[in-house]
Amino acid sequence: MVDPNDKRGNKSARQELSRRGIDVSRADVRVSNGICTIRGMISRVSGTEGGLLAEVHLAAKAIRQKSEIRDVVLDVTGNQLK
């Protein structure tokens, strides 16, 4: 059975990534025991500007501030990571 806090944390993490124009359709975003893991290929949503790496780190910082999340682990690749 899925922990309701992990389920809420997953939803809020995905919302934060989406809000910042980060496409995680080719990545795996999971929250388990309060640890948010983002693994796989990420990119910018078309029509958005800005550096992907900077946005990912800002998103991770915002996700860490959620009450359901204890930490964020990034294991991502992307051709726009600079």
Long-range contacts (C-beta under 8 A, 24 or more apart in sequence): 3-33, 5-34, 5-68, 6-31, 6-32, 6-33, 6-34, 6-68, 7-31, 8-68, 9-34, 9-36, 9-66, 9-68, 9-69, 10-36, 12-63, 12-66, 12-68, 12-69, 13-38, 13-63, 13-66, 13-69, 13-72, 16-59, 16-62, 16-63, 16-66, 17-59, 17-63, 18-45, 20-55, 20-58, 20-59, 21-45, 21-48, 21-50, 21-55, 22-52, 22-55, 22-56, 22-59, 27-76, 31-68, 31-69, 33-70, 34-68, 34-69, 34-70, 34-71, 35-69, 35-70, 35-71, 35-72, 35-73, 36-63, 36-69, 36-71, 36-72, 36-73, 37-72, 37-73, 37-75, 38-72, 38-73, 38-74, 38-75, 38-76, 39-73, 39-75, 39-76, 40-75, 40-76, 40-77, 41-76, 41-77, 41-78, 42-76, 42-77, 42-78, 42-81, 43-78, 43-79, 43-80, 44-80, 51-80, 51-82, 52-78, 52-80, 52-81, 52-82, 53-81, 53-82, 56-81
